[in-house]
Amino acid sequence: MKKYFLALVLILVTIWDSTSQCSMCRAVLESEQDTGQAEAINDGIVYLMAFPYILVGGVLYVVYRSFKKKKSQQNT
């Protein structure tokens, strides 16, 4: 279980440092001088990308836990 937790933490740290941007957003923001707006859009894209992965991970964890509980009940 510790390995899975460590893997999850490493994935979240990697996602936090990544930058993403679609080509149209990049073209619009490169033409402007304000880099704060570009960083804000990058952060928004990363947040939108991270939440589905967190939700799927949570669902998979609940399913795993229920299967494990069901298997332990069958063994006893």
PDB file of N, CA, C and O in Angstrom, chain B, residues numbered from 101:
ATOM      1  N   MET B 101       0.824  -1.191   0.000  1.00  0.00           N
ATOM      2  CA  MET B 101       0.000   0.000   0.000  1.00  0.00           C
ATOM      3  C   MET B 101       0.870   1.257   0.000  1.00  0.00           C
ATOM      4  O   MET B 101       0.497   2.281  -0.573  1.00  0.00           O
ATOM      5  N   LYS B 102       2.025   1.168   0.645  1.00  0.00           N
ATOM      6  CA  LYS B 102       2.919   2.328   0.678  1.00  0.00           C
ATOM      7  C   LYS B 102       3.443   2.665  -0.710  1.00  0.00           C
ATOM      8  O   LYS B 102       3.652   3.832  -1.041  1.00  0.00           O
ATOM      9  N   LYS B 103       3.656   1.621  -1.526  1.00  0.00           N
ATOM     10  CA  LYS B 103       4.139   1.849  -2.893  1.00  0.00           C
ATOM     11  C   LYS B 103       3.102   2.611  -3.712  1.00  0.00           C
ATOM     12  O   LYS B 103       3.449   3.510  -4.477  1.00  0.00           O
ATOM     13  N   TYR B 104       1.831   2.252  -3.551  1.00  0.00           N
ATOM     14  CA  TYR B 104       0.781   2.933  -4.291  1.00  0.00           C
ATOM     15  C   TYR B 104       0.650   4.389  -3.849  1.00  0.00           C
ATOM     16  O   TYR B 104       0.460   5.282  -4.676  1.00  0.00           O
ATOM     17  N   PHE B 105       0.752   4.618  -2.554  1.00  0.00           N
ATOM     18  CA  PHE B 105       0.664   5.988  -2.048  1.00  0.00           C
ATOM     19  C   PHE B 105       1.831   6.823  -2.565  1.00  0.00           C
ATOM     20  O   PHE B 105       1.642   7.972  -2.965  1.00  0.00           O
ATOM     21  N   LEU B 106       3.031   6.257  -2.561  1.00  0.00           N
ATOM     22  CA  LEU B 106       4.208   6.964  -3.059  1.00  0.00           C
ATOM     23  C   LEU B 106       4.052   7.257  -4.553  1.00  0.00           C
ATOM     24  O   LEU B 106       4.396   8.348  -5.007  1.00  0.00           O
ATOM     25  N   ALA B 107       3.543   6.302  -5.310  1.00  0.00           N
ATOM     26  CA  ALA B 107       3.327   6.516  -6.743  1.00  0.00           C
ATOM     27  C   ALA B 107       2.320   7.629  -6.974  1.00  0.00           C
ATOM     28  O   ALA B 107       2.506   8.459  -7.863  1.00  0.00           O
ATOM     29  N   LEU B 108       1.255   7.654  -6.181  1.00  0.00           N
ATOM     30  CA  LEU B 108       0.246   8.709  -6.316  1.00  0.00           C
ATOM     31  C   LEU B 108       0.843  10.078  -6.021  1.00  0.00           C
ATOM     32  O   LEU B 108       0.576  11.042  -6.739  1.00  0.00           O
ATOM     33  N   VAL B 109       1.642  10.164  -4.975  1.00  0.00           N
ATOM     34  CA  VAL B 109       2.270  11.441  -4.625  1.00  0.00           C
ATOM     35  C   VAL B 109       3.205  11.893  -5.744  1.00  0.00           C
ATOM     36  O   VAL B 109       3.212  13.070  -6.104  1.00  0.00           O
ATOM     37  N   LEU B 110       3.983  10.985  -6.290  1.00  0.00           N
ATOM     38  CA  LEU B 110       4.903  11.349  -7.372  1.00  0.00           C
ATOM     39  C   LEU B 110       4.142  11.803  -8.618  1.00  0.00           C
ATOM     40  O   LEU B 110       4.565  12.739  -9.297  1.00  0.00           O
ATOM     41  N   ILE B 111       3.035  11.152  -8.914  1.00  0.00           N
ATOM     42  CA  ILE B 111       2.240  11.557 -10.073  1.00  0.00           C
ATOM     43  C   ILE B 111       1.668  12.950  -9.866  1.00  0.00           C
ATOM     44  O   ILE B 111       1.690  13.775 -10.780  1.00  0.00           O
ATOM     45  N   LEU B 112       1.157  13.215  -8.672  1.00  0.00           N
ATOM     46  CA  LEU B 112       0.584  14.537  -8.400  1.00  0.00           C
ATOM     47  C   LEU B 112       1.646  15.626  -8.449  1.00  0.00           C
ATOM     48  O   LEU B 112       1.375  16.725  -8.932  1.00  0.00           O
ATOM     49  N   VAL B 113       2.848  15.345  -7.957  1.00  0.00           N
ATOM     50  CA  VAL B 113       3.930  16.326  -8.011  1.00  0.00           C
ATOM     51  C   VAL B 113       4.317  16.590  -9.454  1.00  0.00           C
ATOM     52  O   VAL B 113       4.583  17.732  -9.827  1.00  0.00           O
ATOM     53  N   THR B 114       4.350  15.544 -10.268  1.00  0.00           N
ATOM     54  CA  THR B 114       4.693  15.703 -11.680  1.00  0.00           C
ATOM     55  C   THR B 114       3.634  16.533 -12.394  1.00  0.00           C
ATOM     56  O   THR B 114       3.963  17.402 -13.202  1.00  0.00           O
ATOM     57  N   ILE B 115       2.385  16.272 -12.103  1.00  0.00           N
ATOM     58  CA  ILE B 115       1.310  17.042 -12.731  1.00  0.00           C
ATOM     59  C   ILE B 115       1.393  18.501 -12.307  1.00  0.00           C
ATOM     60  O   ILE B 115       1.149  19.397 -13.115  1.00  0.00           O
ATOM     61  N   TRP B 116       1.732  18.746 -11.057  1.00  0.00           N
ATOM     62  CA  TRP B 116       1.782  20.110 -10.541  1.00  0.00           C
ATOM     63  C   TRP B 116       2.810  20.953 -11.284  1.00  0.00           C
ATOM     64  O   TRP B 116       2.582  22.138 -11.527  1.00  0.00           O
ATOM     65  N   ASP B 117       3.959  20.342 -11.653  1.00  0.00           N
ATOM     66  CA  ASP B 117       5.020  21.091 -12.301  1.00  0.00           C
ATOM     67  C   ASP B 117       4.867  21.165 -13.815  1.00  0.00           C
ATOM     68  O   ASP B 117       5.576  21.937 -14.461  1.00  0.00           O
ATOM     69  N   SER B 118       3.980  20.399 -14.387  1.00  0.00           N
ATOM     70  CA  SER B 118       3.853  20.387 -15.841  1.00  0.00           C
ATOM     71  C   SER B 118       3.108  21.626 -16.318  1.00  0.00           C
ATOM     72  O   SER B 118       2.326  22.235 -15.587  1.00  0.00           O
ATOM     73  N   THR B 119       3.376  21.971 -17.558  1.00  0.00           N
ATOM     74  CA  THR B 119       2.660  23.088 -18.162  1.00  0.00           C
ATOM     75  C   THR B 119       1.994  22.581 -19.431  1.00  0.00           C
ATOM     76  O   THR B 119       2.581  21.831 -20.211  1.00  0.00           O
ATOM     77  N   SER B 120       0.770  23.006 -19.612  1.00  0.00           N
ATOM     78  CA  SER B 120       0.005  22.577 -20.777  1.00  0.00           C
ATOM     79  C   SER B 120      -0.654  23.790 -21.394  1.00  0.00           C
ATOM     80  O   SER B 120      -1.016  24.750 -20.715  1.00  0.00           O
ATOM     81  N   GLN B 121      -0.795  23.712 -22.704  1.00  0.00           N
ATOM     82  CA  GLN B 121      -1.459  24.816 -23.363  1.00  0.00           C
ATOM     83  C   GLN B 121      -1.826  24.402 -24.782  1.00  0.00           C
ATOM     84  O   GLN B 121      -1.019  23.800 -25.489  1.00  0.00           O
ATOM     85  N   CYS B 122      -3.029  24.723 -25.187  1.00  0.00           N
ATOM     86  CA  CYS B 122      -3.411  24.421 -26.567  1.00  0.00           C
ATOM     87  C   CYS B 122      -2.749  25.432 -27.496  1.00  0.00           C
ATOM     88  O   CYS B 122      -2.313  26.497 -27.058  1.00  0.00           O
ATOM     89  N   SER B 123      -2.678  25.097 -28.751  1.00  0.00           N
ATOM     90  CA  SER B 123      -1.961  25.951 -29.704  1.00  0.00           C
ATOM     91  C   SER B 123      -2.642  27.303 -29.894  1.00  0.00           C
ATOM     92  O   SER B 123      -1.963  28.310 -30.091  1.00  0.00           O
ATOM     93  N   MET B 124      -3.957  27.340 -29.840  1.00  0.00           N
ATOM     94  CA  MET B 124      -4.641  28.622 -30.019  1.00  0.00           C
ATOM     95  C   MET B 124      -4.403  29.542 -28.822  1.00  0.00           C
ATOM     96  O   MET B 124      -4.179  30.740 -28.990  1.00  0.00           O
ATOM     97  N   CYS B 125      -4.452  28.979 -27.615  1.00  0.00           N
ATOM     98  CA  CYS B 125      -4.193  29.794 -26.424  1.00  0.00           C
ATOM     99  C   CYS B 125      -2.752  30.311 -26.446  1.00  0.00           C
ATOM    100  O   CYS B 125      -2.481  31.461 -26.100  1.00  0.00           O
ATOM    101  N   ARG B 126      -1.854  29.446 -26.854  1.00  0.00           N
ATOM    102  CA  ARG B 126      -0.442  29.840 -26.901  1.00  0.00           C
ATOM    103  C   ARG B 126      -0.242  30.982 -27.886  1.00  0.00           C
ATOM    104  O   ARG B 126       0.476  31.934 -27.584  1.00  0.00           O
ATOM    105  N   ALA B 127      -0.863  30.904 -29.054  1.00  0.00           N
ATOM    106  CA  ALA B 127      -0.701  31.953 -30.063  1.00  0.00           C
ATOM    107  C   ALA B 127      -1.235  33.286 -29.557  1.00  0.00           C
ATOM    108  O   ALA B 127      -0.619  34.327 -29.788  1.00  0.00           O
ATOM    109  N   VAL B 128      -2.362  33.265 -28.877  1.00  0.00           N
ATOM    110  CA  VAL B 128      -2.940  34.507 -28.362  1.00  0.00           C
ATOM    111  C   VAL B 128      -2.071  35.076 -27.250  1.00  0.00           C
ATOM    112  O   VAL B 128      -1.821  36.281 -27.205  1.00  0.00           O
ATOM    113  N   LEU B 129      -1.610  34.204 -26.349  1.00  0.00           N
ATOM    114  CA  LEU B 129      -0.870  34.699 -25.197  1.00  0.00           C
ATOM    115  C   LEU B 129       0.570  35.081 -25.522  1.00  0.00           C
ATOM    116  O   LEU B 129       1.151  35.914 -24.825  1.00  0.00           O
ATOM    117  N   GLU B 130       1.157  34.496 -26.559  1.00  0.00           N
ATOM    118  CA  GLU B 130       2.513  34.886 -26.934  1.00  0.00           C
ATOM    119  C   GLU B 130       2.546  36.270 -27.548  1.00  0.00           C
ATOM    120  O   GLU B 130       3.581  36.935 -27.525  1.00  0.00           O
ATOM    121  N   SER B 131       1.430  36.711 -28.097  1.00  0.00           N
ATOM    122  CA  SER B 131       1.390  38.035 -28.710  1.00  0.00           C
ATOM    123  C   SER B 131       1.303  39.137 -27.654  1.00  0.00           C
ATOM    124  O   SER B 131       1.568  40.299 -27.958  1.00  0.00           O
ATOM    125  N   GLU B 132       0.939  38.792 -26.428  1.00  0.00           N
ATOM    126  CA  GLU B 132       0.835  39.787 -25.365  1.00  0.00           C
ATOM    127  C   GLU B 132       2.116  39.817 -24.535  1.00  0.00           C
ATOM    128  O   GLU B 132       2.889  38.859 -24.532  1.00  0.00           O
ATOM    129  N   GLN B 133       2.327  40.911 -23.844  1.00  0.00           N
ATOM    130  CA  GLN B 133       3.526  41.080 -23.024  1.00  0.00           C
ATOM    131  C   GLN B 133       3.342  40.566 -21.605  1.00  0.00           C
ATOM    132  O   GLN B 133       4.325  40.334 -20.901  1.00  0.00           O
ATOM    133  N   ASP B 134       2.106  40.385 -21.177  1.00  0.00           N
ATOM    134  CA  ASP B 134       1.815  39.980 -19.803  1.00  0.00           C
ATOM    135  C   ASP B 134       1.973  38.464 -19.659  1.00  0.00           C
ATOM    136  O   ASP B 134       1.175  37.710 -20.217  1.00  0.00           O
ATOM    137  N   THR B 135       2.991  38.005 -18.920  1.00  0.00           N
ATOM    138  CA  THR B 135       3.195  36.568 -18.732  1.00  0.00           C
ATOM    139  C   THR B 135       2.340  36.031 -17.587  1.00  0.00           C
ATOM    140  O   THR B 135       2.148  34.819 -17.485  1.00  0.00           O
ATOM    141  N   GLY B 136       1.835  36.887 -16.741  1.00  0.00           N
ATOM    142  CA  GLY B 136       0.977  36.452 -15.638  1.00  0.00           C
ATOM    143  C   GLY B 136      -0.300  35.806 -16.137  1.00  0.00           C
ATOM    144  O   GLY B 136      -0.772  34.821 -15.568  1.00  0.00           O
ATOM    145  N   GLN B 137      -0.853  36.360 -17.196  1.00  0.00           N
ATOM    146  CA  GLN B 137      -2.072  35.797 -17.763  1.00  0.00           C
ATOM    147  C   GLN B 137      -1.789  34.427 -18.374  1.00  0.00           C
ATOM    148  O   GLN B 137      -2.615  33.522 -18.259  1.00  0.00           O
ATOM    149  N   ALA B 138      -0.657  34.264 -19.011  1.00  0.00           N
ATOM    150  CA  ALA B 138      -0.296  32.976 -19.606  1.00  0.00           C
ATOM    151  C   ALA B 138      -0.108  31.917 -18.519  1.00  0.00           C
ATOM    152  O   ALA B 138      -0.544  30.778 -18.685  1.00  0.00           O
ATOM    153  N   GLU B 139       0.529  32.278 -17.422  1.00  0.00           N
ATOM    154  CA  GLU B 139       0.714  31.338 -16.319  1.00  0.00           C
ATOM    155  C   GLU B 139      -0.624  30.964 -15.687  1.00  0.00           C
ATOM    156  O   GLU B 139      -0.817  29.819 -15.278  1.00  0.00           O
ATOM    157  N   ALA B 140      -1.533  31.906 -15.605  1.00  0.00           N
ATOM    158  CA  ALA B 140      -2.856  31.618 -15.039  1.00  0.00           C
ATOM    159  C   ALA B 140      -3.625  30.644 -15.929  1.00  0.00           C
ATOM    160  O   ALA B 140      -4.301  29.747 -15.425  1.00  0.00           O
ATOM    161  N   ILE B 141      -3.528  30.811 -17.225  1.00  0.00           N
ATOM    162  CA  ILE B 141      -4.203  29.877 -18.130  1.00  0.00           C
ATOM    163  C   ILE B 141      -3.562  28.503 -18.040  1.00  0.00           C
ATOM    164  O   ILE B 141      -4.271  27.496 -18.057  1.00  0.00           O
ATOM    165  N   ASN B 142      -2.246  28.436 -17.946  1.00  0.00           N
ATOM    166  CA  ASN B 142      -1.565  27.147 -17.786  1.00  0.00           C
ATOM    167  C   ASN B 142      -2.024  26.444 -16.506  1.00  0.00           C
ATOM    168  O   ASN B 142      -2.290  25.243 -16.520  1.00  0.00           O
ATOM    169  N   ASP B 143      -2.115  27.175 -15.421  1.00  0.00           N
ATOM    170  CA  ASP B 143      -2.561  26.580 -14.157  1.00  0.00           C
ATOM    171  C   ASP B 143      -3.990  26.056 -14.272  1.00  0.00           C
ATOM    172  O   ASP B 143      -4.298  24.980 -13.760  1.00  0.00           O
ATOM    173  N   GLY B 144      -4.850  26.796 -14.927  1.00  0.00           N
ATOM    174  CA  GLY B 144      -6.225  26.356 -15.113  1.00  0.00           C
ATOM    175  C   GLY B 144      -6.312  25.076 -15.922  1.00  0.00           C
ATOM    176  O   GLY B 144      -7.106  24.189 -15.605  1.00  0.00           O
ATOM    177  N   ILE B 145      -5.506  24.976 -16.956  1.00  0.00           N
ATOM    178  CA  ILE B 145      -5.504  23.770 -17.781  1.00  0.00           C
ATOM    179  C   ILE B 145      -5.012  22.578 -16.977  1.00  0.00           C
ATOM    180  O   ILE B 145      -5.564  21.484 -17.090  1.00  0.00           O
ATOM    181  N   VAL B 146      -3.987  22.777 -16.171  1.00  0.00           N
ATOM    182  CA  VAL B 146      -3.463  21.679 -15.355  1.00  0.00           C
ATOM    183  C   VAL B 146      -4.498  21.227 -14.335  1.00  0.00           C
ATOM    184  O   VAL B 146      -4.651  20.026 -14.113  1.00  0.00           O
ATOM    185  N   TYR B 147      -5.209  22.154 -13.713  1.00  0.00           N
ATOM    186  CA  TYR B 147      -6.254  21.783 -12.756  1.00  0.00           C
ATOM    187  C   TYR B 147      -7.362  21.003 -13.446  1.00  0.00           C
ATOM    188  O   TYR B 147      -7.840  20.000 -12.918  1.00  0.00           O
ATOM    189  N   LEU B 148      -7.770  21.457 -14.616  1.00  0.00           N
ATOM    190  CA  LEU B 148      -8.818  20.746 -15.347  1.00  0.00           C
ATOM    191  C   LEU B 148      -8.356  19.345 -15.747  1.00  0.00           C
ATOM    192  O   LEU B 148      -9.168  18.422 -15.812  1.00  0.00           O
ATOM    193  N   MET B 149      -7.085  19.182 -16.009  1.00  0.00           N
ATOM    194  CA  MET B 149      -6.548  17.884 -16.393  1.00  0.00           C
ATOM    195  C   MET B 149      -6.423  16.961 -15.181  1.00  0.00           C
ATOM    196  O   MET B 149      -6.607  15.752 -15.321  1.00  0.00           O
ATOM    197  N   ALA B 150      -6.122  17.484 -14.015  1.00  0.00           N
ATOM    198  CA  ALA B 150      -5.821  16.653 -12.844  1.00  0.00           C
ATOM    199  C   ALA B 150      -7.072  16.048 -12.211  1.00  0.00           C
ATOM    200  O   ALA B 150      -7.021  14.907 -11.753  1.00  0.00           O
ATOM    201  N   PHE B 151      -8.175  16.758 -12.171  1.00  0.00           N
ATOM    202  CA  PHE B 151      -9.351  16.278 -11.456  1.00  0.00           C
ATOM    203  C   PHE B 151      -9.942  14.984 -12.008  1.00  0.00           C
ATOM    204  O   PHE B 151     -10.327  14.131 -11.209  1.00  0.00           O
ATOM    205  N   PRO B 152     -10.037  14.783 -13.313  1.00  0.00           N
ATOM    206  CA  PRO B 152     -10.542  13.487 -13.785  1.00  0.00           C
ATOM    207  C   PRO B 152      -9.652  12.315 -13.348  1.00  0.00           C
ATOM    208  O   PRO B 152     -10.163  11.246 -13.012  1.00  0.00           O
ATOM    209  N   TYR B 153      -8.341  12.506 -13.352  1.00  0.00           N
ATOM    210  CA  TYR B 153      -7.445  11.444 -12.901  1.00  0.00           C
ATOM    211  C   TYR B 153      -7.637  11.152 -11.419  1.00  0.00           C
ATOM    212  O   TYR B 153      -7.605   9.991 -11.010  1.00  0.00           O
ATOM    213  N   ILE B 154      -7.833  12.167 -10.625  1.00  0.00           N
ATOM    214  CA  ILE B 154      -8.063  11.972  -9.192  1.00  0.00           C
ATOM    215  C   ILE B 154      -9.383  11.228  -8.970  1.00  0.00           C
ATOM    216  O   ILE B 154      -9.449  10.318  -8.143  1.00  0.00           O
ATOM    217  N   LEU B 155     -10.420  11.606  -9.695  1.00  0.00           N
ATOM    218  CA  LEU B 155     -11.717  10.935  -9.552  1.00  0.00           C
ATOM    219  C   LEU B 155     -11.647   9.468  -9.977  1.00  0.00           C
ATOM    220  O   LEU B 155     -12.181   8.598  -9.289  1.00  0.00           O
ATOM    221  N   VAL B 156     -10.996   9.190 -11.098  1.00  0.00           N
ATOM    222  CA  VAL B 156     -10.867   7.803 -11.561  1.00  0.00           C
ATOM    223  C   VAL B 156     -10.051   6.998 -10.566  1.00  0.00           C
ATOM    224  O   VAL B 156     -10.388   5.849 -10.281  1.00  0.00           O
ATOM    225  N   GLY B 157      -8.980   7.583 -10.032  1.00  0.00           N
ATOM    226  CA  GLY B 157      -8.181   6.899  -9.025  1.00  0.00           C
ATOM    227  C   GLY B 157      -8.987   6.582  -7.784  1.00  0.00           C
ATOM    228  O   GLY B 157      -8.842   5.502  -7.211  1.00  0.00           O
ATOM    229  N   GLY B 158      -9.832   7.501  -7.361  1.00  0.00           N
ATOM    230  CA  GLY B 158     -10.682   7.261  -6.197  1.00  0.00           C
ATOM    231  C   GLY B 158     -11.677   6.143  -6.436  1.00  0.00           C
ATOM    232  O   GLY B 158     -11.893   5.304  -5.562  1.00  0.00           O
ATOM    233  N   VAL B 159     -12.283   6.125  -7.608  1.00  0.00           N
ATOM    234  CA  VAL B 159     -13.232   5.063  -7.936  1.00  0.00           C
ATOM    235  C   VAL B 159     -12.521   3.715  -7.985  1.00  0.00           C
ATOM    236  O   VAL B 159     -13.032   2.725  -7.461  1.00  0.00           O
ATOM    237  N   LEU B 160     -11.354   3.670  -8.607  1.00  0.00           N
ATOM    238  CA  LEU B 160     -10.604   2.412  -8.675  1.00  0.00           C
ATOM    239  C   LEU B 160     -10.202   1.934  -7.283  1.00  0.00           C
ATOM    240  O   LEU B 160     -10.199   0.731  -7.023  1.00  0.00           O
ATOM    241  N   TYR B 161      -9.868   2.848  -6.397  1.00  0.00           N
ATOM    242  CA  TYR B 161      -9.512   2.472  -5.033  1.00  0.00           C
ATOM    243  C   TYR B 161     -10.708   1.871  -4.300  1.00  0.00           C
ATOM    244  O   TYR B 161     -10.565   0.872  -3.595  1.00  0.00           O
ATOM    245  N   VAL B 162     -11.884   2.471  -4.462  1.00  0.00           N
ATOM    246  CA  VAL B 162     -13.088   1.955  -3.811  1.00  0.00           C
ATOM    247  C   VAL B 162     -13.430   0.569  -4.352  1.00  0.00           C
ATOM    248  O   VAL B 162     -13.803  -0.318  -3.584  1.00  0.00           O
ATOM    249  N   VAL B 163     -13.307   0.374  -5.649  1.00  0.00           N
ATOM    250  CA  VAL B 163     -13.582  -0.934  -6.240  1.00  0.00           C
ATOM    251  C   VAL B 163     -12.581  -1.958  -5.726  1.00  0.00           C
ATOM    252  O   VAL B 163     -12.963  -3.073  -5.372  1.00  0.00           O
ATOM    253  N   TYR B 164     -11.300  -1.591  -5.681  1.00  0.00           N
ATOM    254  CA  TYR B 164     -10.265  -2.496  -5.175  1.00  0.00           C
ATOM    255  C   TYR B 164     -10.548  -2.891  -3.728  1.00  0.00           C
ATOM    256  O   TYR B 164     -10.446  -4.061  -3.359  1.00  0.00           O
ATOM    257  N   ARG B 165     -10.905  -1.899  -2.918  1.00  0.00           N
ATOM    258  CA  ARG B 165     -11.172  -2.162  -1.514  1.00  0.00           C
ATOM    259  C   ARG B 165     -12.394  -3.064  -1.332  1.00  0.00           C
ATOM    260  O   ARG B 165     -12.401  -3.926  -0.454  1.00  0.00           O
ATOM    261  N   SER B 166     -13.417  -2.872  -2.150  1.00  0.00           N
ATOM    262  CA  SER B 166     -14.610  -3.713  -2.027  1.00  0.00           C
ATOM    263  C   SER B 166     -14.307  -5.149  -2.461  1.00  0.00           C
ATOM    264  O   SER B 166     -14.792  -6.093  -1.836  1.00  0.00           O
ATOM    265  N   PHE B 167     -13.517  -5.328  -3.516  1.00  0.00           N
ATOM    266  CA  PHE B 167     -13.142  -6.680  -3.928  1.00  0.00           C
ATOM    267  C   PHE B 167     -12.289  -7.362  -2.869  1.00  0.00           C
ATOM    268  O   PHE B 167     -12.450  -8.554  -2.607  1.00  0.00           O
ATOM    269  N   LYS B 168     -11.393  -6.615  -2.270  1.00  0.00           N
ATOM    270  CA  LYS B 168     -10.530  -7.174  -1.225  1.00  0.00           C
ATOM    271  C   LYS B 168     -11.366  -7.587  -0.014  1.00  0.00           C
ATOM    272  O   LYS B 168     -11.129  -8.644   0.572  1.00  0.00           O
ATOM    273  N   LYS B 169     -12.343  -6.758   0.363  1.00  0.00           N
ATOM    274  CA  LYS B 169     -13.204  -7.063   1.496  1.00  0.00           C
ATOM    275  C   LYS B 169     -14.071  -8.292   1.199  1.00  0.00           C
ATOM    276  O   LYS B 169     -14.251  -9.154   2.059  1.00  0.00           O
ATOM    277  N   LYS B 170     -14.601  -8.364  -0.013  1.00  0.00           N
ATOM    278  CA  LYS B 170     -15.432  -9.502  -0.420  1.00  0.00           C
ATOM    279  C   LYS B 170     -14.605 -10.790  -0.419  1.00  0.00           C
ATOM    280  O   LYS B 170     -15.086 -11.839   0.010  1.00  0.00           O
ATOM    281  N   LYS B 171     -13.373 -10.710  -0.896  1.00  0.00           N
ATOM    282  CA  LYS B 171     -12.510 -11.897  -0.921  1.00  0.00           C
ATOM    283  C   LYS B 171     -12.158 -12.370   0.478  1.00  0.00           C
ATOM    284  O   LYS B 171     -12.123 -13.574   0.732  1.00  0.00           O
ATOM    285  N   SER B 172     -11.897 -11.439   1.394  1.00  0.00           N
ATOM    286  CA  SER B 172     -11.564 -11.823   2.765  1.00  0.00           C
ATOM    287  C   SER B 172     -12.781 -12.432   3.473  1.00  0.00           C
ATOM    288  O   SER B 172     -12.618 -13.310   4.320  1.00  0.00           O
ATOM    289  N   GLN B 173     -13.985 -11.984   3.143  1.00  0.00           N
ATOM    290  CA  GLN B 173     -15.192 -12.557   3.719  1.00  0.00           C
ATOM    291  C   GLN B 173     -15.433 -13.969   3.201  1.00  0.00           C
ATOM    292  O   GLN B 173     -15.951 -14.814   3.931  1.00  0.00           O
ATOM    293  N   GLN B 174     -15.066 -14.231   1.962  1.00  0.00           N
ATOM    294  CA  GLN B 174     -15.238 -15.564   1.401  1.00  0.00           C
ATOM    295  C   GLN B 174     -14.248 -16.551   1.988  1.00  0.00           C
ATOM    296  O   GLN B 174     -14.560 -17.736   2.099  1.00  0.00           O
ATOM    297  N   ASN B 175     -13.061 -16.093   2.369  1.00  0.00           N
ATOM    298  CA  ASN B 175     -12.033 -16.958   2.941  1.00  0.00           C
ATOM    299  C   ASN B 175     -12.355 -17.363   4.379  1.00  0.00           C
ATOM    300  O   ASN B 175     -11.888 -18.398   4.853  1.00  0.00           O
ATOM    301  N   THR B 176     -13.145 -16.557   5.066  1.00  0.00           N
ATOM    302  CA  THR B 176     -13.449 -16.888   6.473  1.00  0.00           C
ATOM    303  C   THR B 176     -14.689 -17.700   6.627  1.00  0.00           C
ATOM    304  O   THR B 176     -15.064 -18.048   7.747  1.00  0.00           O
TER     305      THR B 176
END
